[in-house]
Amino acid sequence: MAAPRQVLADRLRLGGPNRSFLGSLTSVDVDTIAAISTGPGAGAIAMVRVSGPAAAEILLCLSPALERAPAPRTARLVDLCEPDGGEIIDRAIATYYPEPASYTGEDVVEFACHGGAIAPRLVLEACLAAGARQAEAGEFTKRAYLRGKLDLVEAEAVSDLIDARSRAFHRAALRQMERGLSTRIIGLREGLVRLEALLVHHIDFPEEDDPPVALDVIAEEAAGVVEKLDALLVTAPEGELLREGALTVFAGRPNAGKSSVFNALLGEERAIVTEEPGTTRDALEETVQLGGFPFRLVDTAGLRASEGRVEQLGIEVARRYLKGADIVLFCIPACEETSEEDRSFLQEITAPVVLLATKADLVEGYQGDSTGLSGLAGAVRVSAITGQGLDQIRQLLPELAYSELVDSQGDEPILTRQRHVRLLKTARSEVELFRSSLVGGLPPEIASTHLRPAETALEEVLGVITVDDVLDVVFREFCVGK
């Protein structure tokens, strides 16, 4: 029987650089799918996409004037007919993409037909009658992933690009589609493979007084991998904000100008504004881009002691929003002084607070007393009438909520999905356990048991190792036709 050290060395060699990183793809359906790939509604052009081994046959079936499939990636004007020589249903541009040089890696045909409600539906029904089946949500991209056209991170980036509601999130999705995050994950995995190789080199010379690779050197390299994982994980909070939008809550006493500034930042009269205090009884939420970053602006009821049941309910809603806020814009009229009640409400807020001295057009200088308002993240004199201070708010909020992204200008990959965060935290924990085990004097054979789980976690991020349940969760978020 081989010695334990030799067994470990053999396992590490098989699990290291010589092991296939791509793994084996799961079995792929061989049927042909079709779907409308453009959104519903009026439009000049709609896209119907067909993918699978019968795509070219369906093209010829619907275009009897064609004797053979058009030249690859060449647009061809065709009359589309119902199968079996039926009536003409549309005149469209057909483009044929033979495998593997297509989005899905299969034979693909795309029909650019007339838009609207009827023409795309008739073309799709003709494709289905000719032998295709209706594609499920995200099935085209899922097939592209299964055939190695893109990894799981890139596939998720496709969905993010479609769903992006801000320029910054769009930029992050593009960065992931360009393999920014994938390249970083692959580099981290290669770092783990290097640790395995160093460990094998150490184990191969167990009796030497001065082994080729000292354990402290291996531990130091492991620490370097941990630092790189930390550098990615630190982007997760802002990445989550990019996806959801930073919750930014207007707060303050009644008639403090909250709704007016809320409307001014939105560029529309969304909230009712009157001179009567307590007009806002419920929370109004709208998403807006400021500096290209998403913010969920919330206008809340004025904070004050009230005996009115309806107003009390509004104040309770405001307090709930304040507890979950990422930023609070606390409004105090520039012509008034801060009150004890203002300070009391501010003491309950844990998020960064920006003091807005509102109605600045009514006074020549800021008269409010901000003494005692500790922990302010900023103060801005603002007027919804003249526009004073609005640009300063638009600049300040991204710097508060997305400071790392503002500084990096979107050049570095960021984590925008909880799946990535969870797996990278697992990898980080295992690598740190490996490092601490070596430093703590455990035999390298035992310490090495933490490397493979770390490597597996990184591979799961990319989808090299995954299960059908994970794929179902990822791709059911897509729209049909993508």
C-alpha positions as CSV (number, residue, x, y, z in Angstrom):
1,M,0.0,0.0,0.0
2,A,1.3,3.5,-0.9
3,A,2.4,5.7,1.9
4,P,-0.1,8.4,3.1
5,R,2.2,11.2,1.8
6,Q,2.4,9.6,-1.6
7,V,-1.4,9.1,-1.7
8,L,-1.8,12.8,-0.9
9,A,0.7,13.8,-3.5
10,D,-1.0,11.7,-6.2
11,R,-4.4,13.2,-5.3
12,L,-3.1,16.7,-5.4
13,R,-1.5,16.2,-8.7
14,L,-4.8,14.9,-10.1
15,G,-6.6,17.7,-8.6
16,G,-4.2,20.4,-9.6
17,P,-3.0,21.6,-13.0
18,N,-3.5,18.3,-14.8
19,R,-7.2,18.1,-13.9
20,S,-9.5,19.4,-16.6
21,F,-10.8,22.8,-15.6
22,L,-13.7,22.7,-18.0
23,G,-15.2,19.6,-16.5
24,S,-18.0,17.8,-18.4
25,L,-21.1,19.5,-19.7
26,T,-24.5,18.2,-18.7
27,S,-26.5,16.5,-21.4
28,V,-28.2,19.0,-23.8
29,D,-31.6,18.7,-25.4
30,V,-31.5,18.1,-29.1
31,D,-34.9,19.6,-29.9
32,T,-35.4,22.9,-31.7
33,I,-36.8,25.9,-29.8
34,A,-38.4,29.1,-30.9
35,A,-39.6,32.4,-29.2
36,I,-40.2,36.0,-29.8
37,S,-37.1,37.8,-28.6
38,T,-38.4,41.3,-28.5
39,G,-40.7,42.8,-26.0
40,P,-44.5,43.2,-26.6
41,G,-46.0,46.4,-28.0
42,A,-46.0,48.5,-31.0
43,G,-42.7,48.7,-32.9
44,A,-41.3,48.7,-36.4
45,I,-39.4,45.4,-36.1
46,A,-39.7,42.2,-34.0
47,M,-37.3,39.3,-33.7
48,V,-38.3,35.7,-33.7
49,R,-35.4,33.4,-32.9
50,V,-35.1,29.7,-33.7
51,S,-32.3,27.5,-32.3
52,G,-31.6,23.8,-32.7
53,P,-30.8,21.1,-35.2
54,A,-34.0,21.7,-37.3
55,A,-33.5,25.5,-37.5
56,A,-32.4,25.5,-41.2
57,E,-35.2,23.1,-42.1
58,I,-37.8,25.4,-40.4
59,L,-36.4,28.3,-42.4
60,L,-36.8,26.4,-45.7
61,C,-40.3,25.2,-44.6
62,L,-41.5,28.8,-44.0
63,S,-39.7,30.1,-47.1
64,P,-40.6,27.8,-50.0
65,A,-38.9,30.1,-52.5
66,L,-35.5,29.2,-51.0
67,E,-33.9,26.1,-52.3
68,R,-31.2,26.0,-49.6
69,A,-30.3,27.9,-46.5
70,P,-28.8,31.3,-47.1
71,A,-25.1,31.9,-46.8
72,P,-24.1,32.1,-43.1
73,R,-24.6,35.5,-41.4
74,T,-26.1,37.0,-44.6
75,A,-29.4,38.8,-44.3
76,R,-32.0,37.6,-46.8
77,L,-35.4,39.1,-47.6
78,V,-38.0,36.3,-47.7
79,D,-41.7,35.7,-47.8
80,L,-42.7,33.7,-44.8
81,C,-45.6,31.3,-45.3
82,E,-47.5,28.9,-43.2
83,P,-46.1,25.4,-43.3
84,D,-47.1,23.1,-46.2
85,G,-47.6,25.9,-48.7
86,G,-50.0,28.0,-46.7
87,E,-50.7,31.7,-47.2
88,I,-48.0,34.4,-46.8
89,I,-47.9,35.7,-43.2
90,D,-45.1,38.3,-43.4
91,R,-42.2,39.5,-45.4
92,A,-39.1,39.4,-43.2
93,I,-35.3,39.4,-43.1
94,A,-33.9,35.9,-42.3
95,T,-30.4,35.3,-41.1
96,Y,-28.8,31.9,-40.7
97,Y,-26.1,31.2,-38.2
98,P,-24.8,27.6,-38.5
99,E,-23.2,25.9,-35.5
100,P,-21.0,26.5,-33.7
101,A,-20.7,30.2,-34.7
102,S,-23.9,31.3,-33.1
103,Y,-25.2,32.7,-29.8
104,T,-26.3,29.2,-28.6
105,G,-23.6,27.2,-30.3
106,E,-26.4,25.5,-32.3
107,D,-27.9,26.2,-35.7
108,V,-29.8,29.5,-35.3
109,V,-32.2,31.3,-37.5
110,E,-33.4,34.8,-36.7
111,F,-36.4,36.4,-38.4
112,A,-36.6,40.2,-38.3
113,C,-40.3,40.5,-39.1
114,H,-42.7,43.4,-38.8
115,G,-43.5,44.4,-35.2
116,G,-46.8,44.8,-33.4
117,A,-49.1,42.2,-31.9
118,I,-50.0,40.0,-34.9
119,A,-47.0,39.5,-37.3
120,P,-44.5,38.2,-34.7
121,R,-47.1,35.9,-33.2
122,L,-48.0,34.4,-36.6
123,V,-44.3,33.8,-37.4
124,L,-43.8,32.1,-34.1
125,E,-46.9,29.9,-34.6
126,A,-45.6,28.9,-38.0
127,C,-42.2,27.9,-36.5
128,L,-44.0,25.9,-33.9
129,A,-46.2,24.2,-36.5
130,A,-43.0,23.4,-38.5
131,G,-41.6,21.4,-35.6
132,A,-40.1,23.8,-33.0
133,R,-41.3,24.0,-29.5
134,Q,-41.9,27.2,-27.4
135,A,-38.6,28.2,-25.7
136,E,-38.7,28.5,-21.9
137,A,-37.4,31.6,-20.1
138,G,-33.7,32.0,-20.6
139,E,-33.4,28.8,-22.6
140,F,-31.3,30.3,-25.5
141,T,-28.7,31.6,-23.0
142,K,-28.9,28.3,-21.0
143,R,-28.0,26.4,-24.2
144,A,-25.1,28.8,-24.9
145,Y,-23.8,28.1,-21.4
146,L,-24.2,24.3,-21.7
147,R,-22.2,24.4,-25.0
148,G,-19.4,26.4,-23.5
149,K,-20.1,29.6,-25.4
150,L,-20.1,31.5,-22.1
151,D,-19.7,30.7,-18.4
152,L,-22.4,31.1,-15.8
153,V,-21.1,34.5,-14.7
154,E,-21.4,35.8,-18.2
155,A,-24.8,34.2,-18.6
156,E,-26.0,36.0,-15.5
157,A,-24.5,39.3,-16.8
158,V,-26.7,38.9,-19.9
159,S,-29.8,39.0,-17.6
160,D,-28.3,41.9,-15.6
161,L,-27.7,43.9,-18.8
162,I,-31.3,43.5,-19.9
163,D,-32.6,44.4,-16.4
164,A,-30.2,47.2,-15.7
165,R,-32.0,50.4,-14.6
166,S,-28.9,52.6,-14.2
167,R,-25.8,53.4,-16.2
168,A,-23.6,52.1,-13.4
169,F,-25.3,48.7,-13.2
170,H,-25.3,48.5,-17.0
171,R,-21.5,49.2,-16.9
172,A,-21.0,46.5,-14.3
173,A,-23.0,44.0,-16.4
174,L,-20.9,44.8,-19.5
175,R,-17.8,44.3,-17.4
176,Q,-18.9,40.9,-16.4
177,M,-19.9,40.0,-20.0
178,E,-16.3,41.0,-21.0
179,R,-15.2,38.3,-18.5
180,G,-13.8,40.8,-16.0
181,L,-15.2,38.9,-13.0
182,S,-14.6,35.5,-14.7
183,T,-11.0,36.3,-15.3
184,R,-10.6,37.3,-11.7
185,I,-12.2,34.1,-10.5
186,I,-10.0,32.0,-12.8
187,G,-6.9,33.7,-11.5
188,L,-8.0,32.9,-7.9
189,R,-8.4,29.3,-8.8
190,E,-5.0,29.2,-10.4
191,G,-3.7,30.6,-7.2
192,L,-5.2,27.6,-5.4
193,V,-3.7,25.2,-7.9
194,R,-0.3,26.8,-7.3
195,L,-0.8,26.2,-3.5
196,E,-1.5,22.6,-4.3
197,A,1.6,22.3,-6.5
198,L,3.8,23.9,-3.8
199,L,2.3,21.5,-1.2
200,V,3.1,18.5,-3.5
201,H,6.6,19.8,-3.9
202,H,7.0,20.0,-0.1
203,I,5.5,16.5,0.5
204,D,7.8,14.9,-2.2
205,F,10.8,15.8,0.0
206,P,9.6,15.1,3.5
207,E,13.0,13.9,5.0
208,E,15.1,16.9,3.8
209,D,16.2,19.4,6.5
210,D,15.7,22.3,4.1
211,P,12.7,21.3,1.8
212,P,12.4,23.0,-1.6
213,V,9.4,24.9,-0.4
214,A,9.0,25.9,3.2
215,L,5.6,25.8,4.8
216,D,5.8,29.4,5.8
217,V,6.2,30.4,2.1
218,I,3.1,28.3,1.3
219,A,1.2,30.0,4.1
220,E,2.2,33.4,2.9
221,E,0.9,32.6,-0.6
222,A,-2.3,31.4,0.9
223,A,-2.6,34.8,2.7
224,G,-2.2,36.5,-0.7
225,V,-5.1,34.5,-2.0
226,V,-7.2,35.5,1.0
227,E,-6.4,39.2,0.3
228,K,-7.5,38.9,-3.3
229,L,-10.8,37.2,-2.2
230,D,-11.3,40.0,0.3
231,A,-10.7,42.6,-2.4
232,L,-13.7,41.1,-4.3
233,L,-15.9,40.6,-1.3
234,V,-15.5,44.2,-0.2
235,T,-17.4,45.2,-3.4
236,A,-20.5,43.2,-2.5
237,P,-22.4,45.8,-0.4
238,E,-22.2,48.4,-3.2
239,G,-22.9,45.7,-5.8
240,E,-26.1,44.9,-4.0
241,L,-27.0,48.6,-4.0
242,L,-26.4,48.7,-7.7
243,R,-29.0,46.0,-8.2
244,E,-31.6,47.3,-5.8
245,G,-30.8,51.1,-5.7
246,A,-29.6,52.9,-2.5
247,L,-32.6,53.6,-0.3
248,T,-32.6,57.3,0.3
249,V,-35.2,58.6,2.7
250,F,-36.4,62.2,3.1
251,A,-37.2,62.9,6.7
252,G,-38.0,65.9,8.9
253,R,-40.8,67.8,10.4
254,P,-44.0,68.6,8.5
255,N,-43.8,71.3,5.9
256,A,-40.0,71.2,5.9
257,G,-39.8,71.1,2.1
258,K,-39.3,67.3,1.8
259,S,-41.8,66.8,-1.0
260,S,-40.6,69.8,-3.0
261,V,-37.0,68.6,-3.1
262,F,-38.2,65.1,-3.8
263,N,-40.1,66.3,-6.8
264,A,-37.2,68.5,-7.9
265,L,-34.8,65.6,-8.0
266,L,-37.3,63.4,-9.9
267,G,-38.0,66.2,-12.3
268,E,-41.8,65.7,-12.0
269,E,-44.6,66.6,-9.6
270,R,-44.9,63.2,-8.0
271,A,-45.7,64.3,-4.4
272,I,-48.4,66.7,-3.5
273,V,-47.0,70.0,-2.2
274,T,-49.1,72.5,-0.2
275,E,-48.5,75.0,2.6
276,E,-50.6,72.9,4.9
277,P,-48.4,70.8,7.3
278,G,-48.9,67.0,7.2
279,T,-49.9,66.8,3.5
280,T,-47.8,63.6,3.0
281,R,-49.5,60.8,4.9
282,D,-47.9,57.8,3.3
283,A,-44.5,57.0,1.8
284,L,-43.9,57.7,-1.9
285,E,-41.0,55.8,-3.5
286,E,-39.5,56.4,-6.9
287,T,-36.2,55.2,-8.6
288,V,-33.9,57.8,-10.1
289,Q,-30.4,57.9,-11.5
290,L,-28.0,60.4,-9.9
291,G,-24.6,60.5,-11.5
292,G,-25.5,57.3,-13.3
293,F,-26.1,55.4,-10.0
294,P,-29.6,54.1,-8.9
295,F,-31.3,55.6,-5.9
296,R,-34.7,54.7,-4.4
297,L,-35.9,58.1,-3.2
298,V,-38.6,57.9,-0.5
299,D,-40.7,60.9,0.6
300,T,-42.2,60.2,4.0
301,A,-44.7,61.8,6.4
302,G,-43.4,64.6,8.6
303,L,-42.0,63.6,11.9
304,R,-43.8,65.1,14.9
305,A,-45.9,64.1,17.9
306,S,-49.4,63.7,16.5
307,E,-52.7,62.5,17.9
308,G,-54.3,62.0,14.5
309,R,-54.6,58.2,13.7
310,V,-53.9,58.6,10.0
311,E,-50.9,60.8,10.5
312,Q,-49.6,58.5,13.2
313,L,-49.7,55.6,10.7
314,G,-47.8,57.7,8.2
315,I,-45.1,58.5,10.8
316,E,-44.8,54.8,11.7
317,V,-44.2,54.0,8.0
318,A,-41.6,56.8,7.9
319,R,-39.8,55.3,10.9
320,R,-39.7,51.8,9.3
321,Y,-38.1,53.3,6.2
322,L,-35.6,55.2,8.3
323,K,-34.5,52.0,10.0
324,G,-33.6,50.4,6.6
325,A,-32.3,53.5,4.9
326,D,-28.9,53.7,3.3
327,I,-28.9,57.5,3.4
328,V,-31.2,60.0,5.1
329,L,-31.9,63.5,3.8
330,F,-33.0,65.3,6.9
331,C,-34.8,68.5,5.9
332,I,-34.9,71.6,8.1
333,P,-36.1,75.0,6.6
334,A,-33.1,77.4,6.3
335,C,-35.3,80.1,7.9
336,E,-35.8,78.0,11.1
337,E,-33.7,76.7,13.9
338,T,-33.3,73.0,14.7
339,S,-35.5,71.9,17.5
340,E,-35.1,69.4,20.3
341,E,-37.6,67.2,18.5
342,D,-35.3,67.3,15.4
343,R,-32.4,66.2,17.5
344,S,-34.5,63.4,19.1
345,F,-35.4,62.0,15.7
346,L,-31.9,62.2,14.5
347,Q,-30.6,60.2,17.4
348,E,-32.7,57.2,16.1
349,I,-31.1,57.2,12.7
350,T,-28.1,55.0,12.1
351,A,-27.6,55.7,8.4
352,P,-25.5,58.5,7.1
353,V,-27.4,61.8,7.4
354,V,-27.3,64.7,5.0
355,L,-28.8,67.9,6.4
356,L,-30.8,69.8,3.7
357,A,-31.4,73.4,4.6
358,T,-34.5,73.8,2.5
359,K,-36.4,76.8,1.2
360,A,-33.0,78.6,0.9
361,D,-34.6,81.0,-1.6
362,L,-36.5,82.6,1.3
363,V,-33.4,83.7,3.2
364,E,-30.1,85.4,2.2
365,G,-28.0,83.1,4.4
366,Y,-28.4,79.9,6.2
367,Q,-30.0,80.7,9.6
368,G,-30.5,77.2,10.9
369,D,-28.7,76.0,14.0
370,S,-26.9,72.7,13.3
371,T,-25.2,72.6,16.6
372,G,-25.8,69.3,18.3
373,L,-26.4,67.5,15.0
374,S,-23.5,65.2,15.3
375,G,-22.5,62.6,12.7
376,L,-23.7,64.5,9.6
377,A,-22.4,63.2,6.3
378,G,-22.9,66.6,4.8
379,A,-25.0,69.8,4.7
380,V,-26.5,71.5,1.7
381,R,-28.5,74.7,1.2
382,V,-31.2,73.8,-1.3
383,S,-34.2,75.5,-3.0
384,A,-36.7,73.5,-5.1
385,I,-37.8,76.9,-6.6
386,T,-34.4,78.1,-7.9
387,G,-32.7,74.8,-8.1
388,Q,-30.0,75.9,-5.7
389,G,-28.1,72.9,-4.2
390,L,-29.7,70.2,-6.4
391,D,-26.5,69.6,-8.4
392,Q,-24.6,69.4,-5.1
393,I,-27.1,66.7,-3.9
394,R,-26.7,64.8,-7.2
395,Q,-22.9,64.8,-6.7
396,L,-22.9,64.1,-2.9
397,L,-25.2,61.1,-2.9
398,P,-23.2,58.8,-5.2
399,E,-20.1,59.7,-3.3
400,L,-21.8,58.5,-0.1
401,A,-23.5,55.4,-1.3
402,Y,-21.0,54.2,-4.0
403,S,-17.7,55.7,-2.9
404,E,-15.6,52.7,-4.0
405,L,-17.3,52.5,-7.4
406,V,-17.0,56.3,-7.9
407,D,-13.3,56.1,-7.2
408,S,-12.7,53.1,-9.4
409,Q,-14.9,54.5,-12.2
410,G,-16.2,51.0,-12.9
411,D,-12.9,49.5,-14.1
412,E,-12.8,46.7,-11.5
413,P,-15.2,43.8,-11.4
414,I,-17.8,43.8,-8.6
415,L,-20.1,41.3,-7.0
416,T,-23.7,42.0,-7.7
417,R,-25.3,38.6,-6.9
418,Q,-25.7,36.8,-3.6
419,R,-24.7,33.5,-5.3
420,H,-21.3,34.9,-6.0
421,V,-20.9,36.4,-2.5
422,R,-21.9,33.1,-0.8
423,L,-19.5,31.0,-2.8
424,L,-16.6,33.4,-2.5
425,K,-17.1,33.6,1.3
426,T,-16.9,29.8,1.4
427,A,-13.7,29.9,-0.7
428,R,-12.2,32.6,1.6
429,S,-13.1,30.7,4.7
430,E,-11.5,27.4,3.5
431,V,-8.3,29.1,2.3
432,E,-8.0,30.9,5.6
433,L,-8.5,27.6,7.4
434,F,-5.7,26.1,5.3
435,R,-3.4,29.0,6.1
436,S,-4.1,29.0,9.8
437,S,-3.7,25.2,9.9
438,L,-0.2,25.4,8.4
439,V,0.8,28.2,10.7
440,G,-0.7,26.3,13.7
441,G,1.5,23.3,13.0
442,L,-1.0,20.8,11.7
443,P,0.4,18.3,9.2
444,P,0.1,19.6,5.6
445,E,-1.8,16.4,4.7
446,I,-4.6,17.6,7.1
447,A,-4.4,21.3,6.2
448,S,-4.7,20.4,2.5
449,T,-8.2,19.2,3.0
450,H,-9.4,22.8,2.9
451,L,-8.1,23.5,-0.6
452,R,-10.4,21.4,-2.6
453,P,-13.6,22.8,-1.1
454,A,-12.2,26.3,-1.9
455,E,-11.5,25.3,-5.5
456,T,-14.9,23.8,-5.8
457,A,-16.6,27.0,-4.6
458,L,-14.8,29.0,-7.3
459,E,-15.7,26.5,-9.9
460,E,-19.4,26.8,-8.9
461,V,-19.3,30.5,-9.4
462,L,-18.3,30.0,-13.0
463,G,-20.7,27.0,-13.4
464,V,-17.9,24.5,-14.1
465,I,-19.5,22.4,-11.4
466,T,-23.2,23.0,-10.8
467,V,-26.5,21.2,-10.5
468,D,-29.8,21.5,-12.4
469,D,-31.5,23.3,-9.5
470,V,-28.9,26.1,-9.6
471,L,-29.4,26.5,-13.3
472,D,-33.2,26.6,-12.9
473,V,-32.9,29.4,-10.4
474,V,-30.4,31.4,-12.6
475,F,-32.2,31.1,-15.9
476,R,-35.9,31.4,-14.8
477,E,-35.1,35.0,-14.1
478,F,-34.5,35.6,-17.8
479,C,-37.2,36.9,-20.2
480,V,-38.5,34.4,-22.8
481,G,-36.6,34.8,-26.1
482,K,-33.2,35.3,-24.4
